[in-house]
């Protein structure tokens, strides 16, 4: 009887998910803001907190710590984590007078993604989608942690936790 899974089967993890250069991320956000300010605010939150699009659009107002400069998010598998923002100024712009900060709908997420594609096309940039903002956060946050004097191992451990990953090796998909 032959095995169900061939013994020589290898699964590729695919290409790394590198982010946008910070100046290009800002240019994309600025272009999106012209047509859809709410989508641009989602992107700023992703860039400054490393959130997945789904996490950003399901963020509840009570999970935003404006004075602490943090957000608590429910990620994959229902795990809750707290993330300190790179630029806490974005928190003051969030509409916290309602249950959800942004519409937690598939249609809104699709619109945000479409706006990023439109902006990248207009700026003649390779589009890395909304996940590119998460990867840019990872790069910037790792630099910040290393500048604070942490070892690379310590910094990657913190980054993995902030991104909602269980393993530090997953961070290498964002930051080689």
N, C-alpha and C positions, 0 to 999 in steps of 0.2 A: 504494500500500500504506500503510495507516495504522500509526502507531507502536504498539508493544505497550503502552507507558506513555504516557498522555495528557500532552502538554506542560504543561497547566495543573494537573496533579496536585500537591497539597500534602499533606504528611504532618505532622500535628499531633503534637507531643511529649507532649501530654496535660497534665493539671494538675500543678503543682509538688508535690513530695513533702515538705511541711512536717512537722516533727516535733511531738511533744507538748510542752507547756510542761513544764519540768523538775519542778515540783511534781506535775503530773499523771502524768508518767512514773513518779515514785516511788510515787504512789498506786496505779497499775496494778500495779507490781512487788509492792508490799505485799499487794495483794489476791490476786494469783496465788500468792504465797508461802504463803498459808493452805492452798490446795488442792494445790499442786505446787511445792515448794521448788526442785527441779531446774530446772523451767521458769523460775522467777523468777531463778535464777542465770544462765541463758542470757540473759535480758533485761538483767540488770545488766551482763553482758559486752558485749552489743550497745550499750548506752547509754554505756559507758565506753571502748569501742574502735571503735565505728562499724562493726562487722562485719555482714555479711549473715547471715541465719539459717543458711544452708547452711554458711557459713564457720565460724560459731560451733560448729555441731554436728559439724563435721569437724576441729575443732582437736585436734591431737595434743599429748600432755603434754610431749614434748621441745621443742615450739615455744613454750612458755610461759617467759618470762624473769622470774621472780618478783623477783629482786634488781634487775634493770634496769627493771622495770615495763612490760614490753613483751610483745607476742605477735607471732609470725610466722605469717601465714596464706597459704594458697594460694587465690587468688581466681579470678575469671572468666578463662578462657583459660589457666589454670595459672600465672598470674603470682604470684610470692611477694612479699609486702611485710611490713614490720615496722611495727607501730603502738604508740605509747606511750599508755597508758591515762590517762584523766582522773583516775580514782581507782584507784590501784594496789592498794588494800585488797581489791578483789574477787579478785585473783589468789591471795591466801592461802586463800580459800574453795574454790578449784577442786580437785576430786579428781584429783590428779596421779599417783596410784598405779596407773593403768591406761593403756593405749595411747591411747585417745580420751577426752577430758575428758567428753564427753557422748555418748549413743548416736547414731551417725551414720546414723540411719534416717529414712525418709520418715515413718513412724508417729510418731516422737518430734517431728519438725518440725511435723506436723499438730497434735499435742497442744499444743505451745507456742502455735501460732497460735490454737487453740480457747480456750486459757486467757486469751489477750489479749482475744479477743472477749467472753468471759464477764466479765472484769474491767471492760472498758469499758462493757458493758451495765449492770452493777451500779453503776458509778460515774456512769452517765448521761453518758458522754463519747463524742464522735465517735471511732470506731475507725480508726486509721491502720495497724493491724496491727503486726507485728514490725518492719517497715521504718521505722515512725515513730520507733523508738528509735535507729536509724542516723541519721535526719535530725536528731534532737535532739542526738546527738553532734556532727554537723557544725556545728550552730548554736553549741554550747558551745565547740567546739574553735576555730572561727573567731574567736569573741570572745576566747578565751585568746591566740591568736597575735597578734591586733591589740593586745591589752593588753601583750604583750611588746615592742611597738614595731615589728613588721613592717608593711610596707605592705600594702594590701589585695591587691595582685597577688602579693606574696611569700606571704602567708598562704593565699590560694586555691591557689597552686601546691602548697604543702605539704599542704593539706587534700585536694586532688585525689589526690595520691600516697597519702596515708593511707587514703582511701576506695577506692583501687584503680582510679581513673579515669585515662585518658590525657590528658584535656583539662580545663582549669580551668573552661570554660563549663558542664560537667556539674554542677559544684558549685552552680551557680545553681538547679538543680532542687531542691536541698535548702535552700540559704540564698540568698535573693534578693539 
